[in-house]
Amino acid sequence: MTVNIIIFGRLTDIAGRALTLENVADTNQLVKELHILYPDLADAKYVIAVDKKVVNENTTLTENSIVALLPPFSGG
């Protein structure tokens, strides 16, 4: 199973703008894999969106899920 990850803001300095991971079943596993590949992400603050919806709990990923890593943001 292929999961596409798009990375935004300051997080691109750590992991680039996009990447693809194989055989990741859910967002908990995704975070573990990302922290192994990019240890600095473990100290970064971000939220995860799956298919354009922010998720706050473990979420199952499907073939070709699009995951976004979003750093904190503010607006005015």
N, C-alpha and C positions, 0 to 999 in steps of 0.2 A: 504494500500500500504506500502510495506517495503522498506526502503532505507538503504543500508549498507554504513557505513562511515569508511574510513581508515585514520589514523592520523599519521603524520610523524614528525620527528625531535623533537625540543623542545616542540612542542604542546602535545606530549605524556605525559609530566609531568603534564599537566593540565587535559587532558581528557582520558588518556590511549591510547592504540594502535588501537582499533576498537570499534565501537558500531553500534547499529541498532535503527532507529527511525521509527515510524509508522505514517501514515497519514500526510506526508509532501509533499506538492504539487510542491514546487519550491525552488530554492536556497535562495530566500529572507526569506521564512518561515523557512527553515532549519537553517539559521544563527540566526534568532530570537530564535528558540527552543534551539540551542546550547548555546547561551548566557544566557538563563534562567537556563539551566542545569549546565553550567560551566561559571560563571560570569567572570573568569579571561581570557577567550577567547576574550571577548570584547576589552581588551587592547592589545591583541596579534596581530601581523601582519602575515597574511597568504593569500594565494590564494586558490581558489576552483577549482578542476578538476572534471568533470562529465564524467564518462565512458572514462577516459584517455585523456580528452581534457580540457585544462584550459579555464574557462569561466570568462568573465569580466562583464557580465550583468545577470539579472535575467534569470534563465533557468528552464524550466519545468522538473520535475523529473518523471520517470516512475517506474512501479513495478520492484523491484530489481535493480534500478540504483545503481551504485557504485560511491560514492563521496569520493574524497581525499582532505584532508586539508594539504596544503603544506606551510611550513614556508619559509621565504626568504632564498635563497641559492646563493652561488657564486662558481665559478669554476676557474681553472687555468690551 
